[in-house]
Amino acid sequence: MTVETDQAEQAGGPRSALRVMGILEALAAERTGLTLAKLCDRLQLPKTSVFSLLRSLEWGGYVQSDNGRYTLGDQALRLGAAMNQTQTFPNSVRPVLEWLGRETAETVLLAVSVEQGQEIVYVDVIESESPLRFAIRPGSRRPLYCTAPGKAMLAFLPAQFQTSYLERTKFVRFTPDSLSEAELAALLPEIRRRGIFVDVNSIIDGATGIASPCFDGSGNVSCAITVAGPTARLLEARERIERLVLEAARRMSRILGYNGPYPLPE
């Protein structure tokens, strides 16, 4: 190696740039992340060099670390979506759904509102591999008021829309735990404050959904992500699943162009 080449590398030259791309490619291939040791082994690079690059990437939001494992950060996900213009919604956010499915081992649903906000439609579903699981087909529709993603989105819609929707919608009690119009109206401020809603047995007795909304570049609610499964199993792991759903919704919002605080400030 010449002196000029060595100096260029130390200044973040061509070889450093290629190493950065190698790190991002390796992490993109391992959605559950890699430790520093495994990353160095895969790239055949010294730990000091990789660790230095990881620190810079983490500072820029291209990599994030959790308990010693490195995964792609929000900026890397946004960059990937921007570079692949043919990968439109919902394909652009599917890696986040897959990540959430692996982390929870439960069914993951992506929903958008249709019929001028009267219903939600599930545009993507990653079904759990558990024998006892929540199952629904993509394209299925449900009333806004009786689903976890519907309620999560409703809480972030304009107050005028909320009032109009609650007044003109006929609430059907699917189970003894289905919410009434008044009960849902009272819950909306709390859903908005927390950015998440746990819907227990509201449409199917024994099934629970935990949902958070996602926002677009204008700060408008765009869709909602949900983890659904048997009530007993989800409630047992409720705190962990809530954290994961919030993180997934935050990541998806970044991919969709939202750059503000998550959830939206009151």
RAMO-V850531 format. One line per field, one symbol per residue. phi: phi as a letter, one per 40 degrees, with the letter a starting at -180 (. if undefined). psi: psi as a letter, one per 30 degrees, with the letter a starting at -180 (. if undefined). burial: I if it has 24 or more other C-alpha atoms within 12 Angstrom, else O. Layout:
BEGIN
phi->???
psi->???
burial->???
END
This chain:
BEGIN
phi->.ccccccccccgcdcccccdcccccccccbccgbcdcccccccfbcccccccccccccccgcbbbafgbbbccdcccccccccbccccccccbcdccccccccbgbcbbbbbcbffgcbbbccabbccccdbacbacdgcbacdcbbccccccdcbcddccdcccccccccbccacccccdcccdccdccccccgabbbbfcbbchbbbbbbcbbcccgccbaabbbbadddccccbdcccdcccccccccccccchcbccbcdcc
psi->kleeeeeeefghaeeeeeeeeeeeeeeffifflkleeeeeeefhlkeeeeeeeeeeeeefgfklkjhgkklkleeeeeeeeefiffilkgefgeeeeeeeeeefglkkkkklklhhgfllkjfkkjklfkejlkklkkfkklkefgleeeeeeefglkeeeeeeeeefkjkkjelfgkkleeeeeffeeeeeefglkjjjgffkkfkkkjkklklaffgkkeakkkkkakeeeeeegeeeeeeeeeeeeeeeeeefgkgakkakl.
burial->OOOOOOOOOOOOOOOIOOIIOOIIIIIIOOIIIIIIOOIIOOIOIOOOIIIOIIOOIIOOIIIIIOOOOIIIIIIIIIOIIOOOOOOOIIOIIIIIIIIIIIIIIIIIIIIIIOOOIIIIIIIIIIIIOOOOIIIIOOOOIIIIIIIIIIIIIIIIIOOOOIOOIIOOOOOOOOOOOIIOIOOIIOIIIOIIOIIIIIIIIIIIOIIIIIIIIIIIOOIIIIIIIIIIIIIOIIIOOIOOIIIIIIIIIIIIIIIIIIIOOIIIOO
END
